[in-house]
């Protein structure tokens, strides 16, 4: 009919979404703010206002974007001026800025903040045991630390065992190597848990749950079952260094035990 024909020729109204598309400028602003937030979170600086720890940002104006850029620029500058230093005097491990150093005998094998960390920062397991004690202020006198002053000395008590010099434990020089003296030094100085070293290696003590006894001439000479105590860590690697001692003979009979065999 004529009415149907007119209806067919009449163009339909365009359907518009109620949500306007995001402008390229606003999308760029959000992307820049997201990058700044993620960088700030990785660098340890405060997140920009409007950004969550997950990296979500609700920044839609130029002032918020400027804030995000300033945070990112500040983190970059701080990173550029951070210096790689040794974790402690005589240590082989190094660190940079807000990082944790591997544990030493002085820190009871707990991680501690890098000497170059920001004052007050500590996401590690304990305080830096190698830090110099604060100098009390003197009224009317200005003190300035000499840049050539030697680092503070420290000397944690170290137990030596069976001819093994264990002094390296006091200087944080553990590289997680596994041999007779290295294993005995750690155990004799109370290290019975897994140790993580700066070279990304790890060390853990051997556990002897079923030790072999020592027999001589078909007769029981040394009962070595004491090695299975303390969940297989019954041997403390201290003493029993003479070949005539049963501890020595038990270690020889159990070469893969906690203290290995000579």
N, C-alpha and C positions, 0 to 999 in steps of 0.2 A: 504494500500500500504506500501512498505518498508519505504518510506519517512515519512508517518504518524506514523509508528511504531517507527522510530528513534526519532521523535518529542515527542512521548508519553513517551519514556524512558529517554529523556533529562530533568534533574531536573531544575525547574524554580529558577531564582535568588531570594534570600530572599529580602523582602521589609522592608526597615529600615525607621524609623521615622527621620525626619530632626531635631527633638528636642531631645537631649540626656537626658536620665533619670537623675534625681537629685541623687547625691551620698548620701549615708547615713550620711556622715560627714557634708555635706552642709545642709541637712535637720535638723540635730541636732543643727547646729549652728544657723539656723533661729529660731528654736523652743526656744532655750535658750535666744536669743536676744528678741524674742517676750515676753517671761515671764519677762525678766528684764525691758522691756519697760512698761509693764502693772504695774509691781510693782512700778517702779519709778513714774508713773502717779498717783497711789493711795497714795504713800507716800509723794507726793509734791516735789520730787527732779527733777532736769532737766533730760529730756529724752536723751538717748544716741544719738550720731550723726548717722543719717540714720534712725531714728525711728520717726513716726508721733504720734500725740496725740491719734489716733484711735488704736494704738498698732501695726501698720504695720511697718515692718523692712526690710531693704535691706542690711543686714549684711552678707557678704560672706567670710570674711577673719578672721584670728585669732586675729588680733589687734582690730577689731570691736567687736568681741565676748568678748575679755578681757575688753574693755571699758564698755560693758553692764554688765559684772559680777561685775566690780568695783562699778558701780552705784547701783546695787542691794545690794552689801555688805555694802556700805555706808548707804543706807536707813535702812538696818537691824540694824546696829550699832546705828544709831541715835534713832531708835524706842526703842532699849533696854535701852538707857540712859534717855529717857523721863520720867518725874516724874508726877504722878497724884497729882494735887494741887486744892485748893479751888479757885473758880472764883474771890472772893473778900473777904475781912475781914468780918466774920460773915455769909457768904453765905453758903447755903446748897449744891449748885451745885458745881460739880467738873469738871475738864478738864485735858487734856493731850496734850502737844505740840501744833501743829497748828490746834486748834479747836476753835469754837466760843462758848462763854458763853451766856446763856439766858439773856434777858434784865432785867435791874433793874430800879428803879426810877432814879438813878443817870445817867443812859444811855438813859433816856426817853424811856425805854422799847425796845430799839434796841439791837441786839446782838453785842458783842464786843470780841476781841481776848483774848485767854487764857493768863494768866500772864507768862506761860512757852513757849509761841509761839516764833518762831525764830524772832529776831529783824528785823523789816521792813515788816513782813508778816501780812496781814490783808485782809481776804476774807469775813469779817463780815460787819455789817451795819454801825458801827461807831467805833471810837477809844475807848480804855479801859479807862473809866472815873475814875477807881480806881488806876491807875498807879501813882507811886510817881513822882513828877515833877523832871526833870533832875537837877543835882547839877552843877552850873557853875564851870568850872575849875579855879584853882588858880595857877598862874605862880610860879614855883619853889616849889610847895607843892604837894605831892602825897597823894591822899585820897583813903581810902579803906573802903568799907561799912562793918559794923559789921554784922556778921551772926546772932547775937542775937538781932538785932534791931527790935522793934515791927513794924508791918505793919502800913502804914499811915492811920490815922483816917479820916473819912468823915461823914458828917451828912446832907444828903439831906433833904430839908424841906418836911414834911409829914403832911397832913391835917387829923385830927382825927374827927370822926363824930358820933353823937348820942350815946355817951358812948362806942364807939368802938375804941380800941387802934390800930392804923394803923402803928405803928413804924416798924413792921416786913417788910413793903414794902421797907424801906430804906436799908435793909440788904440782898436783893435778896432771901428771904426765901419763895417766893410764890410757893406753890405746887398745885395751880389751884383748891383748894377746893372751894365748893360752899355752902355758908351759908349767913345769914343776914349780919354779920360784914365783912366777906371777900368780899362779893359783894359790900357793901357800901364803904369800904375802897378803893377798886380799882376805882370805879366810882367817888368818891369824890376827888381822886387824878388824875383825868383826863384820866383814862384808859377806853377807850370806844371801843377798838378793841379786836380781839382775841389774847389771851396770850398763849404762848407755854412754858411749864415748863420743868425742867430737868428730871422729872419722866415720861416724854412722855405723860402727860395729857395736855389738853387744856381747856381754859375757855373763855367764851364770855358773854357779858351782855345781860340780857333779854330786849326785846323791847316790849313796850306796845302801840300798834297802836289803840286800842279801849278800853280805860279805862272806868271803871264803876264810876259813880258819887256817892256821899254820900247823902242819904236821911234820915231824922229823922222826925218821926211823919207824914210821907207821903209828907213832904216838902223837897225841894232841900236844903241841908245844905252846901255841898262843891262841886263845879264844878271841876272835876278832868281831864278835857280834856287837860290841859297843859302838862300832861304826854305824850301825843302823839306827841308833838313837837320834832324836831330834829330826825325825822325818828324813833319815839318810844322811844327816849332816853331823853325826856324832864326833867325827874327828875335827878338832880345832886347829890342826897343823902346828901346834906349839909343843915343843919337846919331842921326845922319842926319836932323836936324831942319830943315836948310836946304832950300829948294825946289830948290837946285842939286845936292844930294846924290842919288846913285843910290838910297840907302835910302829917301829921301823919295819919289822918283819910283816906286820899286817898290811902296811902300805905296799910292800913289795908283792904280797900275795893278791892285792887288789889294785892293780895298776891304773884302773879307771875310776878309782874312788875319789873322794873329795880332795885329797892332797896328792893324788897321782903317785908315781913311784920313781925313785931315783935310778 
